[in-house]
Amino acid sequence: MAHTKSLGTTKNARESRAQRLGVKKQDGQPIKAGQIIIRQRGSKYLAGRNVKIGADDTIYAMKDGKVKFRSTKKTRFDRIVRYVKTVDVVTE
């Protein structure tokens, strides 16, 4: 007679890779055109000057310069005013 039970297998033992989201370049850091500033899901940060948003909401630089974060007042279509975080690339 066996002293231990036979061990079964599990179906949920695998883990997926993390998505590596977040801010990649901080305020005042130099950046080159095409480099990623922020990887995000949804529009937590909005694109400002010299910046574009990719299909997966990634914000990247269009020109060489320095990263600048700022808070902007934005009025929605129903006249509700809210503050949003905006990312710019300032060229010198």
C-alpha positions in Angstrom: 0.0 0.0 0.0 1.3 3.4 -0.9 2.1 5.9 1.8 1.6 9.0 -0.3 -1.0 9.9 -2.8 -0.2 10.3 -6.4 0.4 14.0 -7.3 -1.7 15.4 -10.1 -0.8 18.2 -12.5 -2.2 21.7 -12.5 -3.5 23.6 -15.5 -3.0 27.1 -14.2 0.7 27.0 -13.3 1.9 29.3 -16.2 2.3 33.0 -15.8 2.2 35.6 -18.6 4.8 38.3 -19.0 4.1 41.7 -17.4 3.2 44.5 -19.8 6.0 46.9 -18.8 3.7 49.9 -18.7 4.6 53.3 -17.3 6.7 56.4 -17.8 9.9 55.7 -19.6 11.4 59.2 -19.7 11.1 61.7 -16.9 10.6 65.4 -17.0 13.7 67.3 -18.3 15.4 64.2 -19.8 16.7 64.5 -23.4 14.9 62.4 -26.0 15.3 61.6 -29.6 12.6 61.3 -32.3 10.8 58.0 -32.2 11.7 57.1 -28.6 8.9 56.1 -26.2 8.0 58.5 -23.4 5.0 56.6 -21.9 3.4 53.2 -22.4 -0.2 53.3 -21.1 -3.6 51.7 -21.4 -6.2 54.4 -22.1 -5.4 58.1 -22.2 -4.1 58.8 -18.7 -1.6 61.3 -20.3 -2.5 63.3 -23.4 -0.2 64.2 -26.3 1.1 67.8 -26.5 3.6 69.5 -28.8 6.0 67.4 -30.8 4.4 64.2 -29.5 2.1 61.5 -31.0 0.0 58.7 -29.7 0.3 55.2 -31.1 -2.4 52.6 -31.7 -1.9 51.1 -28.3 -2.0 54.5 -26.6 1.9 54.7 -26.4 3.2 58.3 -26.4 6.3 58.8 -28.4 8.5 61.8 -29.5 8.3 63.3 -33.0 11.4 65.6 -32.6 14.6 65.7 -30.6 14.4 67.7 -27.4 13.6 67.5 -23.7 10.5 65.9 -22.2 8.1 68.3 -20.4 5.1 67.3 -18.3 2.4 69.8 -17.5 -1.1 70.1 -16.2 -3.7 71.6 -18.6 -7.3 72.7 -18.1 -9.5 71.0 -20.7 -13.2 71.8 -21.3 -15.3 68.9 -22.5 -18.2 69.1 -25.0 -20.7 69.3 -22.1 -18.8 72.3 -20.6 -17.3 70.3 -17.7 -13.8 71.5 -17.0 -11.2 69.1 -15.9 -7.4 69.0 -15.5 -5.4 66.6 -17.6 -1.8 65.6 -17.7 -0.1 66.6 -20.9 3.3 65.5 -22.3 5.4 67.8 -24.6 8.8 67.6 -26.2 10.5 71.0 -26.1 13.0 71.6 -28.8 15.9 74.0 -28.2 
